[in-house]
């Protein structure tokens, strides 16, 4: 499963609880496993590939209004 490259004005910080993912941030690839964390600057092109079923916790700053329940 892949999350295509995209960008948004929000800084995105994440922590991988379990599984394996490959992050592509500004054209560079990073393999992440349990316990790894990342921070993606606002407006930076990024995407991901899920290598195996994963659980990640992500925080956006400022808050992403489009993710709030309506």
N, C-alpha and C positions, 0 to 999 in steps of 0.2 A: 504494500500500500504506500502511496506517495502523496505528499502534500506539495503541490506545485510551488515554484518560486513566486513570492509575492513580497510586498512591503506595506508598512503602515506607519503612521507617525509615533506610535507607542513604543516605548522600550519594553522588551519582553525578556523576563527572567524565568528560567525553568529549572526543575530538579527531577531527575529520573528515579522513580521509586523502584521500578522493576522493568525487566525486558531489555531490549536493545534497539536503538534508533541511530540513524545516520543523519546528522544535521548538515545542511549546505548553507553556509553564511557568507555572503559576498563572494561566492565562487569557490570557497574553501570547504573541504569536507572534514567532518569531525565524527568519530564513532563514539557513542555514549552508551554506558552501561549503568547498572544500579549504583546510586550514590553520586553520579556525575551531575554537574550543573552548568548552565550557560546563561549568558546575557547577550541579547541582540539589540544593538542600538536602534533607535527610531529611524525609519526610512531606509534601513539596510535590506537589500534583497536577500531573502532566505526561504528555505523549504526544508523538507525532511522526508526520509524513507523509514518506514517501520520495518525493522529487520525481524523482530519477533514481537508477539503481543506485549504491550508495554503499558505502564501507568506512569504518567508524568503530572506534575503540579506546575502550573504556569501562572505568573502574575504580570499584569500589564500596567504601565504607568505612562500617562494618566490612565484612569480606568477606561476600558472600552465600553462605551455606551451601547454599542450594538450587541454586546454579550449579556446585557442586563435583561431580566425578564420584563415583559411588557405588561 
